[in-house]
Amino acid sequence: QACVFRLQTHQWCFLLCNVVLFHALLFGGDVVEEFLLQSAPAAYTDRSVLELRERARKLDLSETRPNASQLYPISSSPCLHPQDLLFLNVVLSAPGNASQREAVRNSWGNQTSVQGVAVRTLFFLGPSPLEAEREAAKKESSHYGDIVQCEGPSSRGGSERGQWERVKLAMRWVLLFCPQTRFVVLAEDSVFLNIPALGNYLLGLRTHPDDLYLGRVIHRAAPERDASKPYYLPFHLYPERLLPDYCSGPAFLMSQDVVRKVYVASDDITLPLPSDILIGLCARRAGVVATHSARFSGERHIRYNPCCYNFLFSSAWMSAEQLGVAWRDLGEGSGRSCGMLETYYSLVACKAMTYLE
């Protein structure tokens, strides 16, 4: 019997080790990123950082407001009323993506408050060479009142250059017309955003944080040096060995002051890179450190599970149908009642299925 007992003990140890290993594989990366790979604090004694932060503090765009129609041929009603706004969702969308915008409006974009504090969702469109798309955007704007079209002098550049110019114009619009929002979420129209979870997290912060740049942080990524690959970055344009830590699109959050600092730092940033990396470059210039949250999915689509999505802040690459299902399952903005164990095992299931896919 002693031999049987020892064998059973070894079996239990074997099973326990496998359970621990399984959970380490699922959650280990998030734990390491969250606690061990946090970005190093910026050197606030650096003169250029201090000067940029001072420029951002003194930035005043009010004199340019009368000429804003040249940059924004279609503009939503501004946020200048005294209502406290917890966060503004800046949703980047192509003019032809009307069906996806409608899906966002009928799901998470329909939520206008969290715990009685206002939130707002606006769609920021780039310019279109098609007259039919321009007219459709005008009709959509007059019907819903949530469209801003950005068309600056350089917003018609190549794919990445044009996207970066539109992101900068979107930040400029926020600084001009929505200065009282506490936070800004920069997202794409294919993203699911869990407004209640994100709002409750922000309202639970003890103080109103400055320098909050929150998302799934990409840490110590190397620039692409192969000229045949996308986002090729030659050494003469970027001699550093590593890219700065940055919050991965297609969804992340910045406090209002970070939007201001990033906008000021973006003056001469023209590298051929995606806008999320360029925002990371601007943030580093301004002495802002990216903060990792595993509740943002980054570029990954998380396999759908209601209690898993009830915990997450975002999931990428959602179809219109998937947005509707998630919205209904999560109580149409009121959240879903999931116990601690149910949430835990749902996270295990959706993460496991996501990695398998």
N, C-alpha and C positions, 0 to 999 in steps of 0.2 A: 504493500500500500504506500510505503514511503516513496518508492520509485514512481508510482502513479502520481502521487502528490507533486513530486519534483517536476515531472513531465507536464502536469497541468499548470504549474507555476510558470514554466518556461513558455508554454503556449500563451498564457495570459500576457507575459512580458512581450512576446513576439507580436501579439495583437495590439497591445498598447503602443509599442514602438511604431507599428505601421500606421496607427491612427494619428500619432504625433507627427510622423513624417508626412502623411497626407495633408494635415492642416498646415504644416510648415510650408509645403509646396504651394498651397492655395493662398495663404495669407502672409507668408514670410517676406515676399517682395514688398508688400504694402507696409509691413512693420519696419523693415529695414529702411525704406524710403522715408517713412513718417518720423522715425526717431533717430536713425543713424546717419542718414544721408541728407539732412537738412542743409540748405545752402549756408555758406559762411557769411556772417554779417558783413555788410559793406563798411568800407573805411570812411567814416563821416568826417575825418580830418583831411581827406583829400580835397584840395581847393576847388577843383573842377566840379566835384559833387556838391559841395556847399554852394557854389555859385549857381549851379543849375537849380538846386532846390529853392534858392532865394528868388531866382527868375520865375519859377513856377508859382511861388507864393504871391508875387506881385503881378502875375499875368492878368490882364484886363482886356477882354475882347468886346466889351460893350459898344465901343465906337464902330465896330464892324457889323453890328446887327442890322442896320438899315440896308446894307449891301448883301445880306445873306441870301437873297433870292437868286443871285447869280451862282452861288455854290449849291443851293438847294431849290431846284425848280419846282419840286413838290415838297411841302413841309407840313408836318403835323402841328397841331396846336401845341405851343410851348408849355413847359412845366413851371411857369413863373408864379402860379398862384401859391398861397402860403401853406398849402397842404404838405404835411411831412410825407416824404416818399422814401420807403425803406430801400428799395432798389429798382433800377430801370433795366429791363431786358432789351439790349440792343441786338436785334436779330438780323444778321446779314443774309440777304436774299437776292437772287437774280430776278430781273423783271419778269421773266417768263414762268417763274415758279408760283403762280397764283394758287394752284391747287394745294401745294404744300403749306403756303401761308394760311389758307383756309383751314387746313387740318390743325395748325397750331392755334388758330383762333378758337376752334371748336374743342380744344383740349386745354393744355396748361396755359396758353396765352389768354384764356378766358378769365383767369383768376386775377382779381384786382386788389386783394388785401390779404394780409397774414396777421392774425391776432388784432385786427382792427387798424393796422398800419398799411398804408397804400403801397401797392406795387404796380408797375406799368410795363407793357410790352409794346415796342415799336419796331417796325420793319424798315431796314435801311437798304435801299436798292441802288445799284449802280446804274450808269447811263445805258440806254439802248439805242442801237442804230435803226431799229424798226419803228416806224410810225405807229403801227397797230399796237405794239407793246407799250409805247409811251401813252397812247390814249387810254389803253386798258388800265394802266397804273393810275392815271388821273381819276378815272371812274371809281377804281378801288379805293383810292384815297378819300374821295368825296363821300363814299358810302360808309367806310369804316373809321376814317380819321386816325389811322395808325401807320401811315406811310411817310417816309422821308426819302427823297431821291437825291443822291449826292452826285454832283457833276462839276468837279473843279477843273482847272486848266490842264492837269496831268492825270486825270482819273480815267482816261481812255488808253493808258499804256498797255503793255503786255499783261498776261494773266496775273503774275505775282505783283508786278509794279502797280497795275490798276487796282488790285485788291488792297494793297497797302495804302494807296492814296485814299481809297474809300473808307478804310478803317480810321485813318487820320481825320477825314472829314466827319465821320461819325463821332469821334471824340470831341472834335471842335463843336459840333452841334450840341452835345451834352453840356459842354462848358458854357456855351452861349445861352441855351434855352432851358436847361434842366439843372441849374446849379445847386438846388436843394436836395437832390437825391443823395442818400448816404453811400450807396454802392451802385456799381454798374456791372451787369453780367453781359459779356460779349459772347454771342452764340451764333450758330448757323441754324437755318430753318429745318434741318434734318435731325435736330437734337430733341430729346425729351428732357425737360427740366422739371424737377420736383420742387415746385414753388413752396409748398408748406414746409418741407424738410429744410430747405435752404433758408427760408425766412425764420423759422424757429431757431435754427443755428445762429443766425446773425443777431436775433433779438436776445439770445442767451449769452452773448458776449458781455462781459462785465462792464467794459467801457467801449466807447466809440473808437475803434482802432484806426490810427493812421498807418500808412504804408502796408495795407493789407492787399496782397496780390496772391490769390488763392486758387488752386486747381491741382490737376495731376501734374506734378513737376517732372520734367525730363532732365535728368542729372548727368552732367559730364558727357554730353553727346559730342561727337567729333564732326567737324565740317566735312562735306563731301569733296574730295580732291580728285575724283575721277571725272574727267571732262565728258565722258559718255553717259553719265548718270544725271538724273534730275537734281536740281538745286546744287549744281556744281559751283564751288566757291574757291576761286583761285587764290593762291597764297598771297599774291600782291594786294588783293582786296581785303583779305582777312588773315593776317599772319599768325594769329593765336592758335594753339594746339586744340583747344576745346571751345565749344559754344557756351555761352552763359546758361545757367539754369533758367528754364522758362516753363510757364504753365501751358500744357498742350491744349490746342484746340480740339474739337470745335466748341468748347464751353469752358469759361473760367471767369473769375470775379476780381474786380478791382475796387478799392475804395475811391471815393471822389478825388481825394488828393493825389492818388496814384495816377488816375486818368490825366490830371493836370500835369504831373511831372513827366509822364510818358509822352504827352503831347509836346511839351517844351523840348524834350530830349530827341524828338523825332525829326527835327529840322533837316538834318543832312544825312539821315539814314536811308540809303537807297540800295542796299545789297539785294541780290536776287534770291530771296528766301521767303518762306511763308510768313504771314503776318504775325503768327503767334511767336515765332522765333525772334522777329524784329521787335516785338513788344518786350521780350526778355532782354534784348540788347539795350533798349531804351531804359528799362527798369534798372539794369545794372549801372548805366550812366548816372541815374538819379539816386543811387544808393538804396534801391528798394530790393528786398530779398523775397524770392518766390517761396510761398508756403505750401507744402504738399498736403493734399487731402485725398485719401483713397476713395472717398465717396463721389468724386468726379471720375468719369470713365475715361477721359482723354479721347483718343481716336477709336476706342473699342466700342463695339455694340455689345451690350451685356444681354445674355440670354434671358428672355423675359420670365419673371416670376413675381407675382404681386407683392409679396412681403419683402423681397429683395429690392424691387423698385421703390418701395415705400421708404427704404433706408437710404438709397443712393440719391445724390444730387443731380446726376445727369447720365444719359446713355446716348451714344452716337448712332447715326445712320438708321433712324427710325422712319418707317413708311407712314403714310397718312393713316392707314388702318391700324397699325401698331400704336400710334399716338392716341387714337380714339379708345382702343382697348385699355391702355394703361390709365387714361384719364377716368374712365368709368370704374375700373377696378379699384382705384385709389380714392373713391368717394367724391369725384368731381371737385377736387380742391380741398376737401375736408380731411383728407388723410385716411389711412386704413388702420384698423385696430389689429396689430400683430403682436403677440407675446414675445418675450425675450428669446425663448427656445425656438419658436416658430421663425423669428427673424434670423436667428443664427443658422439654423438648418437651411433656410431659404438662401442665405448668402453662400453657404457651402455649395448648394445645388447649382445656383446660377453661375458662380465662379467656375465650378468644375465643368459645366456644360460650355461656358464661354471659352475656356482654355482648350477643351476637346475640339471645338469647332475651328 
